[in-house]
Amino acid sequence: MVLAGFVLVMVARDHRAGLDAVRRAVERNPGSGFVNFMAGTALLFAGDPRDSLALMERAMALGPLDPSFYMYLMVARWAQLFSGHPAEALELAERSASLNRLGLDLLGPDSRICSA
């Protein structure tokens, strides 16, 4: 359900149906780090960084050993940045980059914004 909602938000741009689906998925699976991560990502890209951050914090608490934890940090970083907290965003970006074994540039061009 969370993946269907995520796709509705990200691809179809059907925020109403997509957010309803991701919220129901979280209600049914509150203990799943993956569900919270996907729902938080959908909320972020639908324009709700505050609620996204709450779900990302829950996902990070549930899955600190998840091999994709750097992605949790990356999305939380965007939520912090879009919520007007650049210092917190930079800290999360640095933590994410330190865990990223693939070597992707997670700081990206906006890292200058965070450090300003």
Rosetta constraint file for C-alpha pairs under 8 A:
AtomPair CA 1 CA 5 HARMONIC 6.24 0.50
AtomPair CA 1 CA 21 HARMONIC 6.17 0.50
AtomPair CA 1 CA 22 HARMONIC 6.77 0.50
AtomPair CA 1 CA 24 HARMONIC 7.92 0.50
AtomPair CA 1 CA 25 HARMONIC 5.77 0.50
AtomPair CA 2 CA 6 HARMONIC 6.02 0.50
AtomPair CA 2 CA 21 HARMONIC 6.30 0.50
AtomPair CA 2 CA 22 HARMONIC 4.72 0.50
AtomPair CA 2 CA 25 HARMONIC 5.37 0.50
AtomPair CA 2 CA 26 HARMONIC 7.76 0.50
AtomPair CA 2 CA 35 HARMONIC 6.14 0.50
AtomPair CA 2 CA 38 HARMONIC 6.59 0.50
AtomPair CA 2 CA 39 HARMONIC 6.43 0.50
AtomPair CA 3 CA 7 HARMONIC 6.14 0.50
AtomPair CA 3 CA 22 HARMONIC 7.77 0.50
AtomPair CA 3 CA 38 HARMONIC 7.16 0.50
AtomPair CA 4 CA 8 HARMONIC 6.21 0.50
AtomPair CA 4 CA 18 HARMONIC 7.22 0.50
AtomPair CA 4 CA 21 HARMONIC 7.25 0.50
AtomPair CA 4 CA 22 HARMONIC 7.99 0.50
AtomPair CA 5 CA 9 HARMONIC 6.27 0.50
AtomPair CA 5 CA 17 HARMONIC 7.02 0.50
AtomPair CA 5 CA 18 HARMONIC 3.89 0.50
AtomPair CA 5 CA 19 HARMONIC 6.18 0.50
AtomPair CA 5 CA 20 HARMONIC 7.34 0.50
AtomPair CA 5 CA 21 HARMONIC 4.80 0.50
AtomPair CA 5 CA 22 HARMONIC 5.14 0.50
AtomPair CA 5 CA 39 HARMONIC 7.95 0.50
AtomPair CA 5 CA 42 HARMONIC 7.76 0.50
AtomPair CA 6 CA 10 HARMONIC 6.00 0.50
AtomPair CA 6 CA 18 HARMONIC 6.14 0.50
AtomPair CA 6 CA 19 HARMONIC 7.76 0.50
AtomPair CA 6 CA 22 HARMONIC 6.83 0.50
AtomPair CA 6 CA 38 HARMONIC 6.66 0.50
AtomPair CA 6 CA 39 HARMONIC 6.87 0.50
AtomPair CA 6 CA 41 HARMONIC 7.85 0.50
AtomPair CA 6 CA 42 HARMONIC 5.40 0.50
AtomPair CA 7 CA 11 HARMONIC 5.29 0.50
AtomPair CA 7 CA 12 HARMONIC 6.73 0.50
AtomPair CA 7 CA 18 HARMONIC 7.29 0.50
AtomPair CA 8 CA 12 HARMONIC 4.80 0.50
AtomPair CA 8 CA 13 HARMONIC 5.90 0.50
AtomPair CA 8 CA 14 HARMONIC 5.29 0.50
AtomPair CA 8 CA 15 HARMONIC 6.80 0.50
AtomPair CA 8 CA 17 HARMONIC 6.98 0.50
AtomPair CA 8 CA 18 HARMONIC 4.73 0.50
AtomPair CA 9 CA 13 HARMONIC 4.66 0.50
AtomPair CA 9 CA 14 HARMONIC 5.28 0.50
AtomPair CA 9 CA 15 HARMONIC 4.94 0.50
AtomPair CA 9 CA 17 HARMONIC 7.91 0.50
AtomPair CA 9 CA 18 HARMONIC 5.02 0.50
AtomPair CA 9 CA 19 HARMONIC 6.98 0.50
AtomPair CA 9 CA 42 HARMONIC 6.20 0.50
AtomPair CA 9 CA 45 HARMONIC 7.66 0.50
AtomPair CA 9 CA 46 HARMONIC 6.76 0.50
AtomPair CA 10 CA 42 HARMONIC 6.98 0.50
AtomPair CA 10 CA 45 HARMONIC 7.24 0.50
AtomPair CA 14 CA 18 HARMONIC 5.89 0.50
AtomPair CA 15 CA 19 HARMONIC 5.61 0.50
AtomPair CA 15 CA 46 HARMONIC 6.44 0.50
AtomPair CA 16 CA 20 HARMONIC 6.16 0.50
AtomPair CA 17 CA 21 HARMONIC 6.23 0.50
AtomPair CA 18 CA 22 HARMONIC 6.31 0.50
AtomPair CA 18 CA 42 HARMONIC 7.98 0.50
AtomPair CA 19 CA 23 HARMONIC 5.99 0.50
AtomPair CA 19 CA 39 HARMONIC 7.85 0.50
AtomPair CA 19 CA 42 HARMONIC 7.18 0.50
AtomPair CA 19 CA 43 HARMONIC 6.96 0.50
AtomPair CA 20 CA 24 HARMONIC 6.19 0.50
AtomPair CA 21 CA 25 HARMONIC 6.14 0.50
AtomPair CA 22 CA 26 HARMONIC 6.28 0.50
AtomPair CA 22 CA 35 HARMONIC 7.96 0.50
AtomPair CA 22 CA 38 HARMONIC 7.79 0.50
AtomPair CA 22 CA 39 HARMONIC 5.12 0.50
AtomPair CA 22 CA 42 HARMONIC 7.64 0.50
AtomPair CA 23 CA 27 HARMONIC 6.27 0.50
AtomPair CA 23 CA 39 HARMONIC 6.95 0.50
AtomPair CA 24 CA 28 HARMONIC 6.21 0.50
AtomPair CA 25 CA 29 HARMONIC 5.92 0.50
AtomPair CA 25 CA 30 HARMONIC 7.93 0.50
AtomPair CA 25 CA 35 HARMONIC 6.87 0.50
AtomPair CA 25 CA 39 HARMONIC 7.97 0.50
AtomPair CA 26 CA 30 HARMONIC 4.97 0.50
AtomPair CA 26 CA 35 HARMONIC 6.22 0.50
AtomPair CA 26 CA 36 HARMONIC 6.24 0.50
AtomPair CA 26 CA 39 HARMONIC 7.23 0.50
AtomPair CA 29 CA 35 HARMONIC 6.88 0.50
AtomPair CA 30 CA 35 HARMONIC 7.58 0.50
AtomPair CA 30 CA 36 HARMONIC 7.14 0.50
AtomPair CA 31 CA 62 HARMONIC 6.92 0.50
AtomPair CA 32 CA 36 HARMONIC 6.32 0.50
AtomPair CA 32 CA 59 HARMONIC 7.23 0.50
AtomPair CA 32 CA 62 HARMONIC 6.99 0.50
AtomPair CA 33 CA 37 HARMONIC 5.99 0.50
AtomPair CA 33 CA 58 HARMONIC 7.16 0.50
AtomPair CA 33 CA 59 HARMONIC 4.13 0.50
AtomPair CA 33 CA 60 HARMONIC 6.90 0.50
AtomPair CA 33 CA 61 HARMONIC 7.88 0.50
AtomPair CA 33 CA 62 HARMONIC 5.24 0.50
AtomPair CA 33 CA 63 HARMONIC 5.54 0.50
AtomPair CA 34 CA 38 HARMONIC 6.13 0.50
AtomPair CA 34 CA 59 HARMONIC 6.80 0.50
AtomPair CA 35 CA 39 HARMONIC 6.01 0.50
AtomPair CA 35 CA 59 HARMONIC 7.84 0.50
AtomPair CA 36 CA 40 HARMONIC 5.84 0.50
AtomPair CA 36 CA 55 HARMONIC 5.31 0.50
AtomPair CA 36 CA 56 HARMONIC 6.43 0.50
AtomPair CA 36 CA 58 HARMONIC 6.81 0.50
AtomPair CA 36 CA 59 HARMONIC 5.21 0.50
AtomPair CA 37 CA 41 HARMONIC 6.12 0.50
AtomPair CA 37 CA 55 HARMONIC 6.63 0.50
AtomPair CA 37 CA 56 HARMONIC 5.61 0.50
AtomPair CA 37 CA 59 HARMONIC 5.52 0.50
AtomPair CA 37 CA 72 HARMONIC 6.44 0.50
AtomPair CA 38 CA 42 HARMONIC 6.23 0.50
AtomPair CA 39 CA 43 HARMONIC 6.17 0.50
AtomPair CA 39 CA 52 HARMONIC 7.48 0.50
AtomPair CA 39 CA 55 HARMONIC 7.18 0.50
AtomPair CA 40 CA 44 HARMONIC 6.12 0.50
AtomPair CA 40 CA 51 HARMONIC 7.26 0.50
AtomPair CA 40 CA 52 HARMONIC 4.16 0.50
AtomPair CA 40 CA 53 HARMONIC 6.74 0.50
AtomPair CA 40 CA 54 HARMONIC 7.71 0.50
AtomPair CA 40 CA 55 HARMONIC 5.11 0.50
AtomPair CA 40 CA 56 HARMONIC 5.65 0.50
AtomPair CA 40 CA 75 HARMONIC 7.97 0.50
AtomPair CA 41 CA 45 HARMONIC 6.33 0.50
AtomPair CA 41 CA 52 HARMONIC 6.52 0.50
AtomPair CA 41 CA 56 HARMONIC 7.96 0.50
AtomPair CA 41 CA 75 HARMONIC 6.47 0.50
AtomPair CA 42 CA 46 HARMONIC 6.07 0.50
AtomPair CA 42 CA 52 HARMONIC 7.77 0.50
AtomPair CA 43 CA 47 HARMONIC 6.35 0.50
AtomPair CA 43 CA 48 HARMONIC 5.26 0.50
AtomPair CA 43 CA 49 HARMONIC 6.75 0.50
AtomPair CA 43 CA 51 HARMONIC 6.94 0.50
AtomPair CA 43 CA 52 HARMONIC 5.22 0.50
AtomPair CA 44 CA 48 HARMONIC 5.09 0.50
AtomPair CA 44 CA 49 HARMONIC 4.78 0.50
AtomPair CA 44 CA 51 HARMONIC 7.87 0.50
AtomPair CA 44 CA 52 HARMONIC 5.26 0.50
AtomPair CA 44 CA 78 HARMONIC 7.95 0.50
AtomPair CA 44 CA 79 HARMONIC 6.39 0.50
AtomPair CA 48 CA 52 HARMONIC 6.11 0.50
AtomPair CA 49 CA 53 HARMONIC 5.96 0.50
AtomPair CA 49 CA 78 HARMONIC 7.93 0.50
AtomPair CA 49 CA 79 HARMONIC 4.65 0.50
AtomPair CA 49 CA 80 HARMONIC 7.26 0.50
AtomPair CA 49 CA 82 HARMONIC 6.22 0.50
AtomPair CA 49 CA 83 HARMONIC 6.06 0.50
AtomPair CA 50 CA 54 HARMONIC 6.62 0.50
AtomPair CA 50 CA 79 HARMONIC 6.81 0.50
AtomPair CA 50 CA 83 HARMONIC 6.55 0.50
AtomPair CA 51 CA 55 HARMONIC 6.51 0.50
AtomPair CA 52 CA 56 HARMONIC 6.13 0.50
AtomPair CA 52 CA 76 HARMONIC 7.68 0.50
AtomPair CA 52 CA 79 HARMONIC 6.50 0.50
AtomPair CA 53 CA 57 HARMONIC 6.02 0.50
AtomPair CA 53 CA 76 HARMONIC 5.70 0.50
AtomPair CA 53 CA 79 HARMONIC 5.60 0.50
AtomPair CA 53 CA 80 HARMONIC 7.10 0.50
AtomPair CA 54 CA 58 HARMONIC 6.35 0.50
AtomPair CA 55 CA 59 HARMONIC 6.09 0.50
AtomPair CA 56 CA 60 HARMONIC 6.09 0.50
AtomPair CA 56 CA 72 HARMONIC 6.42 0.50
AtomPair CA 56 CA 73 HARMONIC 7.88 0.50
AtomPair CA 56 CA 75 HARMONIC 7.34 0.50
AtomPair CA 56 CA 76 HARMONIC 5.76 0.50
AtomPair CA 57 CA 61 HARMONIC 6.20 0.50
AtomPair CA 57 CA 76 HARMONIC 7.40 0.50
AtomPair CA 58 CA 62 HARMONIC 6.17 0.50
AtomPair CA 59 CA 63 HARMONIC 6.08 0.50
AtomPair CA 59 CA 72 HARMONIC 7.24 0.50
AtomPair CA 60 CA 64 HARMONIC 5.59 0.50
AtomPair CA 60 CA 69 HARMONIC 7.13 0.50
AtomPair CA 60 CA 72 HARMONIC 6.45 0.50
AtomPair CA 60 CA 73 HARMONIC 7.67 0.50
AtomPair CA 63 CA 69 HARMONIC 7.17 0.50
AtomPair CA 64 CA 69 HARMONIC 6.44 0.50
AtomPair CA 65 CA 69 HARMONIC 6.91 0.50
AtomPair CA 68 CA 72 HARMONIC 7.00 0.50
AtomPair CA 69 CA 73 HARMONIC 6.44 0.50
AtomPair CA 69 CA 96 HARMONIC 7.74 0.50
AtomPair CA 69 CA 99 HARMONIC 7.74 0.50
AtomPair CA 70 CA 74 HARMONIC 6.14 0.50
AtomPair CA 70 CA 95 HARMONIC 7.47 0.50
AtomPair CA 70 CA 96 HARMONIC 4.39 0.50
AtomPair CA 70 CA 97 HARMONIC 7.04 0.50
AtomPair CA 70 CA 99 HARMONIC 5.62 0.50
AtomPair CA 70 CA 100 HARMONIC 5.82 0.50
AtomPair CA 71 CA 75 HARMONIC 6.25 0.50
AtomPair CA 71 CA 96 HARMONIC 6.93 0.50
AtomPair CA 72 CA 76 HARMONIC 6.18 0.50
AtomPair CA 73 CA 77 HARMONIC 5.95 0.50
AtomPair CA 73 CA 92 HARMONIC 5.68 0.50
AtomPair CA 73 CA 93 HARMONIC 6.87 0.50
AtomPair CA 73 CA 95 HARMONIC 7.22 0.50
AtomPair CA 73 CA 96 HARMONIC 5.38 0.50
AtomPair CA 74 CA 78 HARMONIC 6.53 0.50
AtomPair CA 74 CA 92 HARMONIC 6.75 0.50
AtomPair CA 74 CA 93 HARMONIC 5.98 0.50
AtomPair CA 74 CA 96 HARMONIC 5.89 0.50
AtomPair CA 74 CA 106 HARMONIC 7.12 0.50
AtomPair CA 75 CA 79 HARMONIC 6.31 0.50
AtomPair CA 76 CA 80 HARMONIC 6.17 0.50
AtomPair CA 76 CA 89 HARMONIC 7.57 0.50
AtomPair CA 76 CA 92 HARMONIC 7.15 0.50
AtomPair CA 77 CA 81 HARMONIC 6.19 0.50
AtomPair CA 77 CA 88 HARMONIC 7.27 0.50
AtomPair CA 77 CA 89 HARMONIC 4.36 0.50
AtomPair CA 77 CA 90 HARMONIC 7.05 0.50
AtomPair CA 77 CA 91 HARMONIC 7.94 0.50
AtomPair CA 77 CA 92 HARMONIC 5.24 0.50
AtomPair CA 77 CA 93 HARMONIC 5.89 0.50
AtomPair CA 78 CA 82 HARMONIC 6.03 0.50
AtomPair CA 78 CA 89 HARMONIC 6.61 0.50
AtomPair CA 79 CA 83 HARMONIC 6.03 0.50
AtomPair CA 79 CA 89 HARMONIC 7.78 0.50
AtomPair CA 80 CA 84 HARMONIC 6.42 0.50
AtomPair CA 80 CA 85 HARMONIC 5.15 0.50
AtomPair CA 80 CA 86 HARMONIC 6.71 0.50
AtomPair CA 80 CA 88 HARMONIC 6.35 0.50
AtomPair CA 80 CA 89 HARMONIC 5.15 0.50
AtomPair CA 81 CA 85 HARMONIC 5.16 0.50
AtomPair CA 81 CA 86 HARMONIC 5.03 0.50
AtomPair CA 81 CA 88 HARMONIC 7.63 0.50
AtomPair CA 81 CA 89 HARMONIC 5.28 0.50
AtomPair CA 81 CA 114 HARMONIC 7.63 0.50
AtomPair CA 85 CA 89 HARMONIC 6.24 0.50
AtomPair CA 86 CA 90 HARMONIC 6.09 0.50
AtomPair CA 86 CA 113 HARMONIC 7.48 0.50
AtomPair CA 86 CA 114 HARMONIC 4.77 0.50
AtomPair CA 86 CA 115 HARMONIC 7.40 0.50
AtomPair CA 87 CA 91 HARMONIC 6.39 0.50
AtomPair CA 87 CA 114 HARMONIC 6.23 0.50
AtomPair CA 87 CA 115 HARMONIC 7.18 0.50
AtomPair CA 88 CA 92 HARMONIC 6.31 0.50
AtomPair CA 89 CA 93 HARMONIC 6.10 0.50
AtomPair CA 89 CA 114 HARMONIC 6.68 0.50
AtomPair CA 90 CA 94 HARMONIC 6.16 0.50
AtomPair CA 90 CA 111 HARMONIC 7.08 0.50
AtomPair CA 90 CA 114 HARMONIC 5.41 0.50
AtomPair CA 90 CA 115 HARMONIC 6.92 0.50
AtomPair CA 91 CA 95 HARMONIC 6.28 0.50
AtomPair CA 92 CA 96 HARMONIC 5.99 0.50
AtomPair CA 93 CA 97 HARMONIC 6.08 0.50
AtomPair CA 93 CA 106 HARMONIC 6.79 0.50
AtomPair CA 93 CA 107 HARMONIC 5.88 0.50
AtomPair CA 94 CA 98 HARMONIC 6.21 0.50
AtomPair CA 94 CA 107 HARMONIC 7.40 0.50
AtomPair CA 95 CA 99 HARMONIC 6.51 0.50
AtomPair CA 96 CA 100 HARMONIC 6.18 0.50
AtomPair CA 96 CA 106 HARMONIC 7.30 0.50
AtomPair CA 97 CA 103 HARMONIC 7.67 0.50
AtomPair CA 97 CA 104 HARMONIC 7.80 0.50
AtomPair CA 97 CA 105 HARMONIC 7.39 0.50
AtomPair CA 97 CA 106 HARMONIC 5.98 0.50
AtomPair CA 97 CA 107 HARMONIC 7.19 0.50
AtomPair CA 100 CA 104 HARMONIC 6.97 0.50
AtomPair CA 107 CA 111 HARMONIC 5.23 0.50
AtomPair CA 110 CA 114 HARMONIC 6.66 0.50
AtomPair CA 111 CA 115 HARMONIC 6.35 0.50
AtomPair CA 112 CA 116 HARMONIC 6.17 0.50
